[in-house]
Each structure stands twice: as structure tokens, then as C-alpha cells.
Amino acid sequence: QPLEAATAATAAGSAGSHSDAGSAAARPWSLWASVGRLSQRGWLVVVPLLVGVAVPFVIPLLDFEYIEGLQTLLPRGDPLTETFLEVQDHFGVSQIFPNTIVVLPPNPGDV
């Protein structure tokens, strides 16, 4: 029973302090606390507002296309870029960036 009394006293103390937390005299005014309360109360306004702000940033992402190679990312006129492009011209993209994996069974007769 002492444990139950201590638990009840702790719960009553936290409930009492929690109810005081809502009063303006208990703590100073905070901008972010006010913004948080407003966003939680008016979430039906906040969600469409956030979607409206995000749409202009998402639309350009839909226009991205696949780019094969690094040539567009390399600095133009740099000696290393020129060397890379020369090696790519001589040996081909597949030799510089191998993207095909060949799996061979241990015994060719097992296939």
C-alpha cells in the first residue's frame, strides 16, 4: 500500500503541475509555443498551406531525366576531365563504369 500511495501522490502532483502549465503566469510567453498551439488548433489550414508551399519545389523534380555518365557534372576544361573523356572514348562507357554482372555456375554442366 505505501507504493500505491506514492504513485497516487505522484500522479496528483503531476496532474496539478500540468494544469498550472496552461496558465500564462506559470511561464513566460514563447513564440514557438504559440506557433505550435496555433498549428495544432488550425491544422485544417496548416496542412493545405504546407502542401501549397511544397508544390513549387516538387514540380521541377518531375522534369528530371536520367543522365548516363558524369560528363555533365565534371568541370569543363579541367585536365582530369579531358583525360577521363579521352579514356571513355577509347574504351567505352561500359569499361569505365561496368554495370553488367555475369554470374557463372561452378560447373557449366549444372545449367
Secondary structure, DSSP 8 states (H G I E B T S, - for coil): -HHHHHHHHHHHHHHHHHHHTTSTTTS---HHHHHHHHHHHTHHHHHHHHHHHHHHHHHHHHT-----SSTTTS-TT-HHHHHHHHHHHHH-HHHHS--------SSGGG-
